[in-house]
């Protein structure tokens, strides 16, 4: 069974950048696409970004498109999400996901 552990969240100011990491353990990491989701207080969990098994295809939500990158290192079983020009509306718990497995989440708080 794969396990996912996120890190990198914190309190930042609007306009800052933040890099979130997700480290996987267990089954073959490179066989699966990876995604990031987020959930703000009182809201449903929403898609942020995803990356294909080999890293060649990425998708982003409209809300982060153009200021976000996602990358992966299959040797290190790590997927990284970098969000630039953070906005208060980016405040949420960010979750790493593959298949039906979720990490515990990492809190990102953006102050205005």
MDTraj code that builds the backbone (N, CA, C; nanometers):
import mdtraj as md
import numpy as np

residues = "UNK UNK UNK UNK UNK UNK UNK UNK UNK UNK UNK UNK UNK UNK UNK UNK UNK UNK UNK UNK UNK UNK UNK UNK UNK UNK UNK UNK UNK UNK UNK UNK UNK UNK UNK UNK UNK UNK UNK UNK UNK UNK UNK UNK UNK UNK UNK UNK UNK UNK UNK UNK UNK UNK UNK UNK UNK UNK UNK UNK UNK UNK UNK UNK UNK UNK UNK UNK UNK UNK UNK UNK UNK UNK UNK UNK UNK UNK UNK UNK UNK UNK UNK UNK UNK UNK UNK UNK UNK UNK UNK UNK UNK UNK UNK UNK UNK UNK UNK UNK UNK UNK UNK UNK UNK UNK UNK UNK UNK UNK UNK UNK".split()
xyz = np.array([
    [0.0838, -0.1179, 0.0000],
    [0.0000, 0.0000, 0.0000],
    [0.0883, 0.1242, 0.0000],
    [0.0612, 0.2148, -0.0924],
    [0.1398, 0.3369, -0.1007],
    [0.1002, 0.4318, 0.0107],
    [0.1960, 0.5082, 0.0564],
    [0.1711, 0.6147, 0.1531],
    [0.2291, 0.7440, 0.0978],
    [0.1611, 0.8541, 0.1252],
    [0.2028, 0.9843, 0.0752],
    [0.2203, 1.0796, 0.1923],
    [0.3294, 1.1538, 0.1923],
    [0.3562, 1.2499, 0.2989],
    [0.3903, 1.3838, 0.2359],
    [0.3072, 1.4837, 0.2657],
    [0.3294, 1.6180, 0.2123],
    [0.4093, 1.7025, 0.3117],
    [0.4767, 1.8005, 0.2581],
    [0.5484, 1.8972, 0.3411],
    [0.5654, 2.0264, 0.2627],
    [0.6046, 2.1319, 0.3337],
    [0.6349, 2.2572, 0.2672],
    [0.5343, 2.3677, 0.2886],
    [0.4241, 2.3378, 0.3549],
    [0.3253, 2.4417, 0.3789],
    [0.3727, 2.5416, 0.4824],
    [0.2945, 2.6454, 0.5008],
    [0.3300, 2.7456, 0.6000],
    [0.2496, 2.8723, 0.5824],
    [0.2909, 2.9742, 0.6577],
    [0.2272, 3.1061, 0.6501],
    [0.3136, 3.1968, 0.5644],
    [0.2552, 3.2500, 0.4595],
    [0.3276, 3.3369, 0.3684],
    [0.2437, 3.4599, 0.3390],
    [0.3060, 3.5570, 0.2752],
    [0.2351, 3.6782, 0.2374],
    [0.1924, 3.6715, 0.0912],
    [0.0902, 3.7457, 0.0597],
    [0.0451, 3.7525, -0.0790],
    [0.1615, 3.7964, -0.1677],
    [0.1748, 3.7297, -0.2812],
    [0.2831, 3.7577, -0.3724],
    [0.4034, 3.6673, -0.3567],
    [0.4113, 3.5980, -0.2454],
    [0.5224, 3.5056, -0.2223],
    [0.5045, 3.3785, -0.3051],
    [0.6070, 3.2952, -0.3022],
    [0.6024, 3.1635, -0.3659],
    [0.6195, 3.0563, -0.2599],
    [0.5690, 2.9386, -0.2918],
    [0.5782, 2.8276, -0.1984],
    [0.5967, 2.6992, -0.2776],
    [0.6811, 2.6118, -0.2240],
    [0.7040, 2.4833, -0.2881],
    [0.6589, 2.3728, -0.1939],
    [0.5665, 2.2932, -0.2404],
    [0.5147, 2.1800, -0.1645],
    [0.5723, 2.0512, -0.2209],
    [0.6070, 1.9608, -0.1317],
    [0.6617, 1.8316, -0.1736],
    [0.5758, 1.7180, -0.1210],
    [0.5736, 1.6113, -0.1974],
    [0.5024, 1.4911, -0.1576],
    [0.5954, 1.3730, -0.1838],
    [0.6239, 1.2995, -0.0794],
    [0.7105, 1.1826, -0.0914],
    [0.6253, 1.0573, -0.0767],
    [0.6446, 0.9649, -0.1692],
    [0.5673, 0.8408, -0.1687],
    [0.6525, 0.7240, -0.1222],
    [0.5884, 0.6304, -0.0603],
    [0.6551, 0.5058, -0.0242],
    [0.5623, 0.3915, -0.0614],
    [0.6217, 0.2772, -0.0805],
    [0.5392, 0.1625, -0.1143],
    [0.5545, 0.1206, -0.2590],
    [0.4457, 0.1091, -0.3298],
    [0.4458, 0.0532, -0.4644],
    [0.5185, 0.1426, -0.5637],
    [0.5383, 0.0934, -0.6819],
    [0.6157, 0.1619, -0.7844],
    [0.5576, 0.2981, -0.8165],
    [0.6251, 0.3996, -0.7745],
    [0.5796, 0.5385, -0.7896],
    [0.5625, 0.5769, -0.9354],
    [0.6539, 0.5318, -1.0191],
    [0.6557, 0.5755, -1.1581],
    [0.5415, 0.5186, -1.2410],
    [0.4653, 0.4269, -1.1861],
    [0.3550, 0.3680, -1.2616],
    [0.2288, 0.4525, -1.2562],
    [0.2273, 0.5551, -1.1736],
    [0.1029, 0.6264, -1.1491],
    [0.1164, 0.7761, -1.1717],
    [0.0135, 0.8328, -1.2266],
    [0.0057, 0.9774, -1.2312],
    [-0.0168, 1.0285, -1.0894],
    [0.0198, 1.1533, -1.0668],
    [0.0103, 1.2138, -0.9339],
    [-0.0673, 1.3444, -0.9431],
    [-0.1344, 1.3788, -0.8363],
    [-0.2107, 1.5028, -0.8357],
    [-0.2020, 1.5767, -0.7036],
    [-0.2320, 1.7037, -0.7128],
    [-0.2455, 1.7881, -0.5938],
    [-0.3878, 1.8431, -0.5911],
    [-0.4461, 1.8413, -0.4720],
    [-0.5776, 1.8971, -0.4493],
    [-0.5678, 1.9904, -0.3288],
    [-0.6700, 2.0700, -0.3088],
    [-0.6713, 2.1555, -0.1908],
    [-0.8131, 2.1706, -0.1397],
    [-0.8226, 2.1998, -0.0115],
    [-0.9525, 2.2195, 0.0505],
    [-0.9454, 2.3381, 0.1449],
    [-1.0212, 2.4392, 0.1121],
    [-1.0307, 2.5583, 0.1958],
    [-1.1408, 2.5376, 0.2993],
    [-1.1364, 2.6110, 0.4086],
    [-1.2389, 2.5977, 0.5127],
    [-1.3790, 2.6187, 0.4561],
    [-1.4676, 2.5251, 0.4843],
    [-1.6056, 2.5380, 0.4410],
    [-1.6300, 2.5071, 0.2947],
    [-1.5262, 2.4633, 0.2250],
    [-1.5399, 2.4343, 0.0820],
    [-1.5042, 2.2896, 0.0521],
    [-1.5456, 2.2438, -0.0642],
    [-1.5121, 2.1080, -0.1055],
    [-1.3674, 2.1018, -0.1551],
    [-1.3138, 1.9832, -0.1488],
    [-1.1792, 1.9625, -0.2011],
    [-1.1813, 1.9830, -0.3522],
    [-1.0798, 2.0525, -0.4030],
    [-1.0757, 2.0824, -0.5455],
    [-0.9412, 2.0463, -0.6059],
    [-0.9445, 2.0166, -0.7330],
    [-0.8240, 1.9826, -0.8087],
    [-0.7358, 2.1060, -0.8255],
    [-0.6049, 2.0853, -0.8141],
    [-0.5090, 2.1932, -0.8368],
    [-0.4221, 2.1635, -0.9587],
    [-0.3576, 2.0470, -0.9578],
    [-0.2664, 2.0134, -1.0674],
    [-0.2412, 1.8638, -1.0688],
    [-0.1977, 1.8147, -1.1841],
    [-0.1612, 1.6737, -1.1948],
    [-0.0466, 1.6581, -1.2926],
    [0.0193, 1.5445, -1.2824],
    [0.1319, 1.5153, -1.3696],
    [0.1296, 1.3682, -1.4059],
    [0.1602, 1.3378, -1.5298],
    [0.1562, 1.2002, -1.5788],
    [0.2708, 1.1180, -1.5222],
    [0.2681, 0.9889, -1.5501],
    [0.3670, 0.8975, -1.4944],
    [0.5101, 0.9392, -1.5280],
    [0.5321, 0.9757, -1.6522],
    [0.6663, 1.0134, -1.6943],
    [0.6961, 1.1613, -1.6781],
    [0.5955, 1.2383, -1.6398],
    [0.6155, 1.3812, -1.6185],
    [0.5953, 1.4668, -1.7424],
    [0.5596, 1.4045, -1.8545],
    [0.5492, 1.4802, -1.9772],
    [0.4196, 1.5563, -1.9974],
    [0.3185, 1.5200, -1.9203],
    [0.1881, 1.5855, -1.9341],
    [0.1441, 1.6404, -1.7994],
    [0.1054, 1.7650, -1.8004],
    [0.0584, 1.8290, -1.6770],
    [-0.0742, 1.9002, -1.7021],
    [-0.1521, 1.9108, -1.5975],
    [-0.2788, 1.9825, -1.6029],
    [-0.2882, 2.0731, -1.4804],
    [-0.3543, 2.1856, -1.4988],
    [-0.3701, 2.2812, -1.3897],
    [-0.5132, 2.3338, -1.3875],
    [-0.5598, 2.3668, -1.2688],
    [-0.6886, 2.4317, -1.2598],
    [-0.6755, 2.5750, -1.3092],
    [-0.7870, 2.6312, -1.3481],
    [-0.7857, 2.7692, -1.3974],
    [-0.7348, 2.8653, -1.2911],
    [-0.7623, 2.8334, -1.1658],
    [-0.7270, 2.9254, -1.0575],
    [-0.5766, 2.9356, -1.0339],
    [-0.4994, 2.8368, -1.0772],
    [-0.3540, 2.8415, -1.0551],
    [-0.2755, 2.8399, -1.1865],
    [-0.3463, 2.8213, -1.2973],
    [-0.2813, 2.8175, -1.4280],
    [-0.1964, 2.9423, -1.4506],
    [-0.0764, 2.9226, -1.4989],
    [0.0103, 3.0348, -1.5309],
    [0.1030, 3.0779, -1.4185],
    [0.0785, 3.0324, -1.2969],
    [0.1647, 3.0699, -1.1860],
    [0.2046, 2.9471, -1.1023],
    [0.1828, 2.8313, -1.1610],
    [0.2085, 2.7076, -1.0875],
    [0.2828, 2.6083, -1.1752],
    [0.3759, 2.5360, -1.1151],
    [0.4424, 2.4270, -1.1854],
    [0.4315, 2.3007, -1.1009],
    [0.4292, 2.1883, -1.1675],
    [0.4304, 2.0589, -1.1010],
    [0.5376, 1.9749, -1.1663],
    [0.6136, 1.9039, -1.0866],
    [0.7211, 1.8210, -1.1388],
    [0.7329, 1.6962, -1.0524],
    [0.8051, 1.5993, -1.1034],
    [0.8232, 1.4763, -1.0277],
    [0.9623, 1.4201, -1.0505],
    [1.0086, 1.3490, -0.9516],
    [1.1361, 1.2781, -0.9600],
    [1.1054, 1.1331, -0.9248],
    [1.0983, 1.0481, -1.0259],
    [1.0581, 0.9092, -1.0022],
    [1.1643, 0.8310, -0.9247],
    [1.2877, 0.8706, -0.9355],
    [1.3922, 0.8017, -0.8583],
    [1.3773, 0.8311, -0.7095],
    [1.3374, 0.9531, -0.6775],
    [1.3201, 0.9925, -0.5374],
    [1.1761, 0.9781, -0.4900],
    [1.0882, 0.9312, -0.5802],
    [0.9462, 0.9132, -0.5483],
    [0.8865, 1.0413, -0.4896],
    [0.9133, 1.1499, -0.5566],
    [0.8697, 1.2800, -0.5067],
    [0.7975, 1.3573, -0.6159],
    [0.6910, 1.4249, -0.5777],
    [0.6234, 1.5175, -0.6677],
    [0.6202, 1.6536, -0.5980],
    [0.6495, 1.7570, -0.6751],
    [0.6633, 1.8911, -0.6206],
    [0.5665, 1.9862, -0.6879],
    [0.5035, 2.0693, -0.6077],
    [0.4122, 2.1718, -0.6579],
    [0.4660, 2.3075, -0.6142],
    [0.4903, 2.3937, -0.7085],
    [0.5328, 2.5294, -0.6760],
    [0.4275, 2.6279, -0.7231],
    [0.3814, 2.7099, -0.6309],
    [0.2841, 2.8125, -0.6637],
    [0.3494, 2.9476, -0.6416],
    [0.3466, 3.0294, -0.7446],
    [0.4020, 3.1641, -0.7375],
    [0.2891, 3.2658, -0.7222],
    [0.3277, 3.3854, -0.6837],
    [0.2307, 3.4947, -0.6716],
    [0.1076, 3.4482, -0.5922],
    [0.1332, 3.3961, -0.4745],
    [0.0250, 3.3423, -0.3925],
    [-0.0760, 3.4504, -0.3559],
    [-0.2018, 3.4073, -0.3472],
    [-0.3122, 3.4970, -0.3164],
    [-0.3832, 3.4459, -0.1909],
    [-0.4515, 3.5326, -0.1203],
    [-0.5241, 3.4863, -0.0012],
    [-0.6194, 3.3715, -0.0326],
    [-0.6761, 3.3693, -0.1506],
    [-0.7690, 3.2622, -0.1878],
    [-0.6986, 3.1295, -0.2123],
    [-0.5671, 3.1274, -0.2088],
    [-0.4933, 3.0017, -0.2165],
    [-0.4843, 2.9336, -0.0800],
    [-0.5287, 3.0013, 0.0226],
    [-0.5268, 2.9436, 0.1569],
    [-0.6110, 2.8175, 0.1619],
    [-0.5490, 2.7080, 0.2027],
    [-0.6172, 2.5779, 0.2050],
    [-0.5221, 2.4729, 0.2601],
    [-0.5758, 2.3563, 0.2859],
    [-0.4926, 2.2394, 0.3104],
    [-0.4690, 2.1731, 0.1756],
    [-0.3431, 2.1495, 0.1445],
    [-0.3056, 2.0910, 0.0169],
    [-0.2749, 1.9425, 0.0353],
    [-0.3354, 1.8622, -0.0527],
    [-0.3231, 1.7180, -0.0436],
    [-0.2586, 1.6613, -0.1699],
    [-0.1750, 1.5652, -0.1491],
    [-0.1171, 1.4875, -0.2575],
    [-0.2044, 1.3639, -0.2801],
    [-0.2146, 1.3216, -0.4046],
    [-0.3047, 1.2102, -0.4358],
    [-0.2505, 1.1243, -0.5483],
    [-0.2682, 0.9947, -0.5353],
    [-0.2489, 0.9035, -0.6460],
    [-0.3501, 0.7926, -0.6340],
    [-0.4172, 0.7624, -0.7440],
    [-0.5233, 0.6623, -0.7423],
    [-0.6222, 0.6988, -0.6310],
    [-0.6439, 0.6158, -0.5356],
    [-0.7382, 0.6462, -0.4278],
    [-0.6689, 0.6782, -0.2970],
    [-0.5404, 0.7047, -0.3027],
    [-0.4620, 0.7287, -0.1822],
    [-0.4381, 0.8785, -0.1633],
    [-0.4555, 0.9236, -0.0397],
    [-0.4357, 1.0647, -0.0054],
    [-0.3309, 1.0778, 0.1050],
    [-0.2559, 1.1879, 0.0987],
    [-0.1688, 1.2196, 0.2097],
    [-0.2471, 1.2865, 0.3201],
    [-0.1759, 1.3266, 0.4263],
    [-0.2433, 1.3882, 0.5408],
    [-0.2688, 1.5367, 0.5199],
    [-0.2032, 1.5937, 0.4211],
    [-0.2222, 1.7343, 0.3886],
    [-0.1213, 1.8251, 0.4553],
    [-0.1001, 1.9404, 0.3945],
    [-0.0128, 2.0423, 0.4510],
    [-0.0831, 2.1775, 0.4370],
    [-0.0850, 2.2537, 0.5455],
    [-0.1592, 2.3790, 0.5490],
    [-0.0807, 2.4908, 0.4817],
    [-0.1478, 2.5619, 0.3948],
    [-0.0923, 2.6828, 0.3337],
    [-0.1843, 2.7987, 0.3701],
    [-0.1262, 2.9013, 0.4306],
    [-0.2028, 3.0197, 0.4682],
    [-0.1362, 3.1419, 0.4063],
    [-0.2143, 3.2166, 0.3308],
    [-0.1616, 3.3344, 0.2620],
    [-0.2270, 3.4583, 0.3220],
    [-0.1460, 3.5432, 0.3793],
    [-0.1982, 3.6660, 0.4390],
    [-0.1929, 3.7797, 0.3374],
    [-0.2890, 3.8668, 0.3473],
    [-0.2968, 3.9791, 0.2511],
    [-0.2188, 4.0999, 0.3009],
])
top = md.Topology()
chain = top.add_chain()
for i, resn in enumerate(residues, 1):
    res = top.add_residue(resn, chain, resSeq=i)
    for name in ("N", "CA", "C"):
        top.add_atom(name, md.element.get_by_symbol(name[0]), res)
traj = md.Trajectory(xyz[None], top)
